[in-house]
Amino acid sequence: MRGLTGFLALGAMAATICATPALAAKHSAGAAPTPCIDATTACTEWVPLGKAGGRSLIYRSLPLTRPNPHVRRALIMVHGTLRNADHYFTTATGAAFLARTLDDTIVISPAFHSAEGGCKDVLAPKEISWSCGGDSWRSGGVAASDTDLTSFEFVDEILRRLADKKVFPNLKGIVVAGHSAGGQFVARYEMVNRVHESLGVPVTYVVANPSSYAWPDATRPLAEGDAAPAAAVKGWESETVHTAFAYGPFDAAKAPTYDRWPFGLEQLSGYAARETPDQLRAQLVGRPTTYLFSQVDTLPLGGFDGSANAMAQGATRRARGEAFVKYLAEHLGGKPKTLIVPECGHNDRCVYTTDEVLQVIFPPL
């Protein structure tokens, strides 16, 4: 029940804001705008995308288009496979409240709605329908309703708007975070996006509990040590990062497409197709990223990817992530930050309302 007290307090805070005449008067006199924290249409905004007049929805605590000198930081929170941006928005605003950063933070949760394939979201007029399967929204795939547009360009546009000094002149830092399928999105977006160095505002990335990664080469963890299936399942017994991993060639007969994008860097597609593997490897280790692994996320729950391509990376989410970050550090010279989130399983609200994680998604400025 981590974070429950904070969320109850958040509701009380909202009631106090609405009920205090003095605060309302102060706001009207030019104080910081009151953040919108409810997962309702009042806290949403449309972001125009593409050349065909399309648009996608975001939940946001403050408008993206209204000049606001009070904003000093931004948090973009990417939802999971259920495409429930409303839930992730309340998780993120609750975390901002617990971290006491609501007053100077803009919180944004983009909605990758889809009416394609197995996804049955009801779309608004002109709303982009993102790809649901295959090279989907979570890996920068092209939109189902606009093949000239990819899902990573949605976040590109949000970042460009945040970096507009005419709107947010005092913005000092942006964090892009995601959990589960959102963690897959952020892990790949971090390594392929083409706006990171051009924004003029520092961006950091927080990847939590994805089912898979885009491995930088054709090697994979060997099924021994901490990567042995039995050991990986018992990984929850430790609150420290496991490091007993070895790497070697993978038997492609077990998974012929194991090294193709989005699981590896072969046959790059979607947004990633414009880059080379060498560029992606350099960006993967050159951009500041923290990897969060829940202590007890060692069971095949919550949309766990049990495909042959994903299983080539390890038996559990936690083991896959621990092996991945060790490889980045030891073989590519990266300096990824890693944090085991105590007592949490595959649960975004538990992860993002934990004290240690609040310091990561709302770093000191």
Number of C-alpha atoms within 10 A of each C-alpha: 7 15 19 13 10 16 19 11 15 20 14 11 13 15 11 12 15 11 11 10 11 10 15 15 11 12 13 11 9 8 12 15 18 16 20 20 24 19 18 10 10 12 19 21 19 14 17 17 18 15 9 12 10 18 19 21 21 24 30 27 26 21 19 20 13 10 14 21 15 17 24 19 25 23 24 26 28 30 27 25 18 14 19 16 23 22 18 28 28 22 23 28 30 25 28 24 20 20 19 13 17 22 16 20 24 28 27 28 29 27 22 28 25 24 17 16 10 10 17 11 14 11 14 12 8 13 21 26 26 28 29 22 15 10 16 19 27 28 30 28 26 23 23 21 18 17 13 13 23 24 24 25 20 22 18 17 15 16 20 15 17 24 23 17 15 14 18 22 16 17 25 16 22 24 21 25 28 28 30 25 28 27 29 25 26 29 29 26 24 25 21 26 20 18 15 19 11 10 16 15 20 15 21 20 24 24 26 32 28 28 25 29 21 25 24 23 13 16 17 24 23 19 20 15 16 23 28 17 16 13 17 23 21 14 22 21 10 12 16 14 18 19 15 13 20 16 14 11 11 17 12 13 8 12 15 11 16 27 23 17 21 28 22 21 23 20 13 17 18 22 21 25 16 10 14 13 18 11 11 20 20 16 18 24 19 16 18 17 26 22 22 26 30 24 23 22 23 20 17 15 12 15 14 18 17 15 10 13 21 21 18 24 28 27 22 28 30 30 27 25 26 24 24 23 20 22 22 18 14 10 10 15 13 21 17 18 14 19 19 24 23 18 15 20 20 25 15 22 21 20 29 28 25 19 15 14 21 18 12 20 26 20 14 8 8
